[in-house]
Amino acid sequence: MVDQVQPTPKYPLGYSESEHRRLISQSRFYGDLTERVFRLAGLQPGMSVLDVGCGAGDVSFLAAALVGPTGSVLGVDRATESIALAQQRARVAGLEQVAFQEGELATLELDRPFDALVGRLVLMYLPDPAATLGHLLRFVQPGGLVIFQEMEMSMVRSVPPVPLFQTCRDWICETFRRAGFETDMGSRLFPTFLEAGLNRPEMTLDGRVEGGTGSPAYEITAQTVRSLLPLMERLGVATATAVQVDTLGSRLEAEVVSRGGVVILPPLVGAWARKSR
């Protein structure tokens, strides 16, 4: 067994064009689940929103749709490539109320507070998520919303068991584990909020169950493996020869369909609370 290797990348899936495409596809796949959490938490028209770990901008765009033209959204990410893509997409969409800037979350400095702080699939990559969240609370108005959504990867499964899908799950989870990232950040949101100084959060669990032909689940899984493959090989989890990534999506679909099964993708745990006055 290979233990954690140092140093590990801050974002294990990288910042390639193919990874950005994967993120956009994944965001479409999970978008309605995130929108549900935002609505339950109370995101409303006219609010100002800080989206941390914004990536290519999809969560920022979702927040912008909810706060409307009278609201505003600032997306922050450490990756120059992601910020450039997000800015381009915002220009094309004509979203003048959305802006992006580069920055490290643990040391972020901003000159104004926001009505809401949001993030999706970001705390799992932080070495001390509670400390970083505590730092980010400086930029939330008293009484403002704090909303995060994270994966619970241990709940991924196929029914009936589909060996190739389960192998992909094991490759992904083991790579994250060896790299030192939290695969079950969803269930860690409760203590993380408390440690950061927030009150007890409200929480939900939402997921996608997919089967049959034509589901995007197979290609999303395959593309996650593709983005992780360099790190998988480096950490000794799997080789490119074993993975055969170019045909992985089609093989996953064929195997699930042949068994008449379904796959349960990583469910998302949403948590929200208001900053004390």
N, C-alpha and C positions, 0 to 999 in steps of 0.2 A: 504494500500500500504506500502510495506517494503522499506525503504530508504537504501542507501548504508551502508553496515556493515563493520566495521574495526576490526582487520586488514584483508585485502584481500590478496590472494596469488598473487605473481608476475606473474605467468602464470597459468590461471584458469583451464586449462585442465590437468595439472599434468604431471608426467614424467614416467608413468607406461609403461610396455611393450605394452599393448593394445593401449596406446596413441601414442607411437612411430610407431606402425603399421598403425594407422590412419594417422599420419603425412606423412608417406611414400606413402600411397594410395592417399592422397590429393595432394601430390606433383606430382605424376604421372598424376593425373586428370588435374591439372593446369599447368603442365610443359611447354606445347607448348606456352601458353600465356605469361609465364615469359621469355621464350627464345625469343619470338617476341620483347618484350620490350628491352631486353638486346641487340639485334641486331639493333633495331632502335636507341638506345642510343649510339651505336658505340663501344661496347665491341669487341675487336679484338685479334687475335693471338699475343702472346708475352707479354700481359699485366699482371701486378700483381693486384690481386683482394683481398679486405677485405670484407668478408661476415659476417655481424653481426646478432646475433640471429639465428645462423645457424641450430640449432636443430639437427636432425639426419643426416644432411649434404647434402640434395638433391639440394638446391640452389648452394652450393659450387661445387657439381659435375657437374651441368649444366654450371656454369661459367667456370669450368675446360675444358669442352668440347669445349667451344668457344675460350678460350685463348690458348689451345693446350699445347703440351709438352714444348714449349719455354716460356710459361707463368707460373704463380703460383697463388695459392689461399690459403688464410688463413681464416678458419672459426672460429668464436668466439661465445661461448654461456655460460650462467651462470650455466647450469646444468651439473654436473659431468656425470650423466647417458647418456645424449645426446652426450656429447663429446666422451665418450668411444664407443658408438655405431657408431658414425660417423667415428672415427679412424679405427674401425674394418671393416666397409664397404669400406673405402678407401684402406685398405690393400688387401682385397679380390679382389677389382677391379683393383689393380695394379696402382693406381693413385699416383705416387710418387711426383707429383707437387702440391698435396693438403695436407695441414696440418691443425690441429685443436688445439685450446687451450681454457681453461676455463677462463672466465673473466666477470666482470660486465661492461656493456656498458658505464654507466655514469661516471665511474672512470677508464676506460681502459687506460693502458699505453703500448705502443709499441715502438720498437726501430728503426722502418723504415717506410717510407711513401709508399703509394700504388698508382697505376694508376687509380683505381676505388674502390669505396665504394658501396656495394650493400646490400639489405635486403628485405625480403618478409614477410609480416605479423608479423612485430616486433614492429613498432612504436606505434601501437594501444594499446600495453600493458605498455607503458612507462608513468609515471606521468607527465613528461615534455618533450615531444618528440623533440621540437625545441631546447631546451637546450642540450639534449643528442646528437642530430645531430650536433649541433655546436661544441661540444666537439670532436666528431668523425672526423670532418673535419680536425683536426690537423694531421690526418694520411693519408690525400689525397694530392698528388702532386699538385702544381699549374697547373691549366688547366685540372686536373683529373676529371673523371666522378663520379657523385653521382646518384645512381639509386635505387629507392624504389618502391615497389608494395604493396598496401594495399586494404582491402575489403571495399565495400560500401554495408553494410548489409541491409539497408532500401530498397534496390531495389529487394530483394528476394521476389518471388511470384510464384504462380501456376496459370495456365490458362487452362481450367476454374478452379475456386477455388477448391482446394482439402483440406478439413478441417483438416485432420491429418498433412499434410505438413505445413499448415499455423500455426497449433498449435506448431509444432516443431520449426518453425521460431520464434514464439513468446517466447517459452521457452528459446531458445538460446539467443535472443536479450535482453530479460529481465534479464537473469542471468548476461550477460556482463554489462548491464546498472547498475544493483544494485551493482556489484563488482567494478564499477568505471572505466571500460575500454571503449575505443572509438569504437563504432560499425560502424561508418562511417569515418574511418581514411582516406579512399581514397580521399574524397573531401576535407579533411584537409591537404593534402600533399602540395597544393599550398601555403597557408599561412605558413605552417611549414618550407618549404624551405626558404621562404623569411625571416622569423624570425631567422633562423639559420645563415643567412648571405649569402645565395646563390642568384643567379640571378633567374629570372622568369623561372620556369621549363617548358619543353615540357611535355605533358600529353596524355595518352590514356585511354580508357575504354574497357576492354575485358571481355567476360563472356562465360559461358557454359549453354546451354539450352538442357534439357534432357527429354526423354519420352520413352514409350514402355517398354518391358521387357528386363532385363539384363543390364540396365544402372548401373554404379557404384554410381550414384548420391544418390540412396536410402540408400545404406549401409554407404556411407560417412556421410550423414545426421544423420543416426542412431548412428554411432560411435562418432560423435561430441556430440550428446546428452549423450551417455554413459560416455564419458570423463568428461562432465560437471555435471553429475548427483549428485555427492557428494556436489558440490557447489550449485546446484539447490535446493537440500533439505535443506542445511544450510541456504540459503537466502529466503526460503519459496516460491520458484517459482513453484516447482512441486515435487511430491513424486515418489518414485520408483514404487509404486503400480499404480499410474496414467500413468506413462511412459511406463511400460512393455517393457523395452529396449531390451530384448532378441528376441522379435518378431517384433520390430519396423520397421526394414528394409523391411521385407517381407510385412508387413501391408501397408507401404508407397507405395511399388511397386504395390500391388494389387489395392489400391485406385486410384493411378494415372492412371493405365492402364484401370480400369473400367470406368473412365471418359473420356478416350481418350485424356488425357491432357499432358501438359508439365510442368516441374519445372524449374525455373530460379534460379540457384545457385548464391551465392554472387559474383557479378562481381568484378574484380580486376582493380583498377586504378593504372596505372604506371606513374611515374614522374621521369624525369632526367634533370640534369643540369651539367654544368662544374664549378668547383671551379675557382674563379677569380685568375689571376696570381698575 
